């Protein structure tokens, strides 16, 4: 996937977010257009599938490096990025659907999701020779991902039904 196509995909995703977020609260009820169960399902899908897919991505990437496996990294990375964008959007829409229940923890979670999506896109698009800066961004993204997992876990444990 080249840079232009990735940017087009990001623009389409942002448009979908804008359209969906308006529909979420269109009728004023919690859960909006999706209904409470649908909005809860978006959050569960985002958490469960995101945890599984990212764990698999890290395991494949580590195994590829440790055992010098000849796996095509480009398609694996593109799948990782695209699924995380979709799951991140699902998580943000879930949060927007229950905005009236949001605490600082939920705001932190949305900020982390958006930061990770943006930094992932930057890592994918930017081709630079300054490897130190790129390496720092990768490690920052790893730290943010760990913080996101902790925040979402804490959200699931402490949120009231």
Secondary structure, DSSP 8 states (H G I E B T S, - for coil): --HHHHHHHHHHHHHHHHHHHHHHTTTSSTTGGGHHHHHHHHHHHHHHHHHHHHHHHHHHHHHHHHTT----HHHHHHHHHHHHHHHHHHHHHHHHHTGGG--HHHHHHHHHHHHHHHHHHHHHH---S-HHHHHHHHHHHHHHHHHHHHHHHHHHHH---
